[in-house]
Amino acid sequence: MTPHAGHDPALPAIVLDLLQASEQLVAIFDVHDVLRFANAPFQQAYHLHPDGRSTWVDLMRGNYDQQRGTAVHAQDFDAWLASARSRRGKLPFRAFETELHGGRWIWMTETTLASGWMLCVASDISALSQDSRSLRQTRDQALRAAQTDALTGISNRTHVVQQADALIAQGQPFVLVLLDLDHFKGINDRYGHPAGDDVLRDFARQLQASTRREDGCGRIGGEEFMMLLPGADLAQAHAVVQRLLDHVRASRPLPEAPAQGYTTSAGLALHRAGESTSALYRRADQALYRAKQAGRDRLVCDDA
């Protein structure tokens, strides 16, 4: 391929050398959120070398277990991780500040390409005013709380609908999936509401584990959840959701009732040009209703 005007064939190697020499923390993650490049400051801060296998989730969980890297003060790490994943990679650019163990503070930026590759660049801001940082922390915590389902840690209804609205505004094709846990009231009645909460949290983890970084998922009320699959067609979405249903079917989330499983039903709808989020939601909801009427524990596609 002929280089375009002004392109220097040596530039990619020079850019990598510059990123490696930078005193900022620099890392590159691929479409599967696997760490593919990290310069020395990033490796020192997060104690992880690119090995072609380690993901961002691996990085965060390993650092939390060793009490290094990002300082996570939440009592429930899994809920914190779910909340962080619900925001990661959903926008082309995002910036936030975070604390590292040892008292350092960094300003992290995430630049995500349409292909899914992400560039992370962080600067040390430890010397900035503590008073200003406290105000920003309070603001950021309030924003996260407004976007997060308190029980499961994933996005709440408002946040996941905002993501759907953004996909429509960008003109990006996507599939909306509604999921509803089958016979959930029976679990609450038999084992109590704390057990029901454990099932909801288990489903949220199963749901998030089934999604890519660019996908969205959230709890929209009670035992009902939403999934957004950008760039997917109905056949691709069908395969994703079917795997999720299989994993849920095999799950046994209640230690006090090891034989107790649960299932879910799903309705899928592909966004149509010019269609609003509410209209798309109604079609997915109608498909979900048909899945329930057909016997539950299944998915139905609105492919009309």
N, C-alpha and C positions, 0 to 999 in steps of 0.2 A: 504494500500500500504506500502511495506517495505521501510524504509528510505534508501537511498543509503549510501555507505560507507562515513563516516566522517560527515554525516548530524546530526545536533543536533535538536531534536524536539522543543527545547525551543528557537531556534534562531529567528524565525519570531517575537515573542514577544519582544525579546531583541533588534532586529533591530528597531522596532517601538519605543521602549523606547529611543534608541540612537538618532533617528531622532527627537523625541520630545524634547530631552535635548539639541540638537545642537543649537549653536548660529547662524548658517547659516540659511537662509530662505529655508525651505524644503516643497514641496507640491507634491501630487500625483493626477493625473487626469486619469479618466478611458477612455475607448474606445470612449465614447460619449463626451469627454472633460468636464465631470462633475468633480468638485473638490471633491475628496474622502478623502484626508488627507491633513492637513496643520499644521505645528508646530506653536508655539507661535510667533516667529519672523515673519513668513510669514503672519499670521493673523494680526499682528500689522501693518505690512507694507501695506497690501492690504485690511484691514478692512472687511474681509469676513471669516465666519466660514463654514466648510463643513456641508452642510445640505442635501446632496443627490440629490439636484436639480440644484444648481447654476453652470453654465458653465464658462469656461474661458471668453467667450464673455460677459456674465453677469458681471463678475468681472471687466473687462476692462471698460465696459460702465458705470457701477455704480461708479467706481473710477473716471472716467472722469467727470461725472455729479457732483460729490462732490469735484472735484479738489484735489484728494488725490491719493496715490499709484503711478503708473507710470506717469511721467510728459509728457503729449502729447502736443507738441507745434504746431502741424499742424492746419491750419485753418479749414480744412474739416476732422472732426473726422471719419466719415464713410469711407472716402477714406483711411485714415490712418489705420483703423481697417481692411479694406479689404486687404490692402497691408501686414499687419502683419499676417493675417490668411493665406495668400498665401505662407508664409514661414514656418508657425508653423507645426511641426509634419511631415514634408516631408522627413527628414533625420533621421537616427538612433541616431545621436548625433549632437547637435548644441550648440554654445556658442556665447554670445554677451553681451555687456554692455548697461545699461540703467539708466536713471536718475529717481529718486523718488522725489515727492514733498517734500520740506524741504531741498533740496540740496544734499541728499545722492546719491551715485552712487553704483550700484551693478553689479557684473559679474554673469550673469545667464547662467546656462547650462540646456539643455533639452535632456534627454535620453528616446527614444521611443522604446518600444518593438514591435515585429512583431504583437503582439496581439492588439496593439493600446494604451496600458497603457503608461503613461508618468510620469517620475520623473523629477521634477524641483528643482534645488539646486542653491542658489545664495549666493555670498559672498560680503561683504561690501568692496569696493575699493575706498572709498572717499579720503583716504590719499595718493593715488598714484598721480604721477605727472600730473598736469593739462595740461602741454604742450603735453605729450604723449597721453593723453586722447583726446585732440583736433585733433591730427593727426589720431587717430583711428576713431573718429566720422566722420571726412571728408571721410576716406576710406569707412566706413560702409554706409554712406549716398550715396556715389557714387555707391556702389554695389547695394543698394536697388533701386536706380533710374534706373540702368541698367536692373533690373529684373521686373520693375513695369510699367504697362500701365498708363500713366499720367492722362487720362480722368477718368477711372473707379476705379483705385487703385488696381485692381487684377493683376495677372501675365501678362506679355507681351508675345509675340510669342516666343522670345528667351528662356525665363524662363520655359514656359510650355513644350516646345520641349525638353529642358534639362531634365525636370522631366520624360518625356516619354523615353528618352535615358537611364536614370538611371534605370528605371523599367526594361527595356530590358536587361541592363547589369547585373542586380540582378537576372534575370531569373524569375521575378515575373509576373504571368498572369494578364492581365488588358484589359479593354475595352476603346477604344478611341472614343469619340463622337465629331462630328462637328455640330455646330449649326449656323444658319443664320437667322437673323430677316427678316420676310416677308414684302415686299412692304415698306421697310424702306425709300427709296427715296421719297415716297409719303408723309411721315410724315415731312421730311425735307422741301419739296416743299410747303406743306400746312401751316406749323407752324413755319418754320425757323430752322436753324441749332442749336440754343440753345435748342429748344425743342427736336430735335433729340439727342442731347447730354444727355438730361435728360432721354430719353428712354434707351439709351445705359447704363447709370449708373443704372437705375432701373433693367435692365436685368442682369447686373453684380451682383447686390445684390440678385436677385432671383436665379441666378446660384450658387453663393457661399452658399446661405442658403440651397441649395439642396444637397450640398456635405458634406462628412465626413471630419474629420481633415486630414486623409491620402490621400484624393482625391486631384487632381489638377484641376485648371480651369484657363483659361486666354483668353484675347482678342487677336486674331491673325491678326486682320486687319479689318478696316471698321466696318461692322455690323456682322462679323464672329467671333465665339468663339470656344474654345476647352475645353473638359472635359476629365479627366483621372480617371478611376474607378478601382484601383488596387484590385485584388482578386475577381472581379465580373465576372459572366458569362453573356451571352447576355440576358437571361431572367431577371436577376437581374438588369442589366443596363437598359433594356426596362422599367421596373417598375419605376426606378429612374427618367428617362428622361420623361416618361409620366406624372408623378406628376409635374415635372418642367413645361411642356407644359400647364398643367391645371392651374397652378398658374400664369403663364405669361398671359394666355388667360383672366384671371379674373382681371389682374392689370390695373389700370388707373393712369398712372404716371404724367399726365399733368394737373396741377390745372387750367390752362387757357382753357383746353378742357376736362372737366370731363367725357365726354362720349367716348373719344378717347382711344381705347385699341390697342393692337398689338399682334402678334403671332410670332411663330418661327418654323422653320423646323429643323429636326435633322437626321444625318446619323451615325449609330453605326457600329463598327467593332471590333471583338475580335482579339487580337494579336496572331499570329501564331509563333511557335518556329522557330527561325532563321530569322524572318522577321525584316527588318529595320523600323525605325520610318517613313521614307518617303514612303515606300511601304504600311504600315498600314494606313498612312494619305490618300493615294490615294484611298484605298478601302472605307474608311469612307466618303471621298469626293464624290465618285461615289454613295454611298447610299444616301447622302444628295441631290445629283442631282435628284435621283429618287423620293425622297420625294417632291422636288419642282415640278417635272413634274406631280406628282400624285395629285397636288392641294394645296400644302403647308399646314402649320399648322398640321404637322404630323411627325412621325419618321419612318425611314426604317432601318432595320438591314441587314448588309452584313453577311449572314449566310451560304454563299457558302462554 
